[in-house]
Amino acid sequence: MAHLIKIGNSQGIRIPQALIKQANLQDREFEIQVVDNGLLITPIKSHRQGWKEQFKNILAAKTEQDFNENHSNLDHSAELPTGEEWEW
């Protein structure tokens, strides 16, 4: 059973840990709506969380793969066309 508790000038709802686990509400943000004779508490879905980073990683990997495929025929030897060697 949940209870109202005083939090400063407001009130909050204390939800038992068992209900939080059962509804998978840990570390989530919520929408609260007034319905008929009560409240409906719904977690906000975050479908696209982390997409930007994942897209950057995929793009970087694809770019490197394309570069390697397009430049695999390059001569990577240390010898110059004149027969001299590069100094590193």
Beta strands, then each sheet from edge to edge (+ up, - down):
strand 1: 3-7
strand 2: 10-14
strand 3: 30-35
strand 4: 38-43
sheet 1: 1+ 2-
sheet 2: 3+ 4-
end
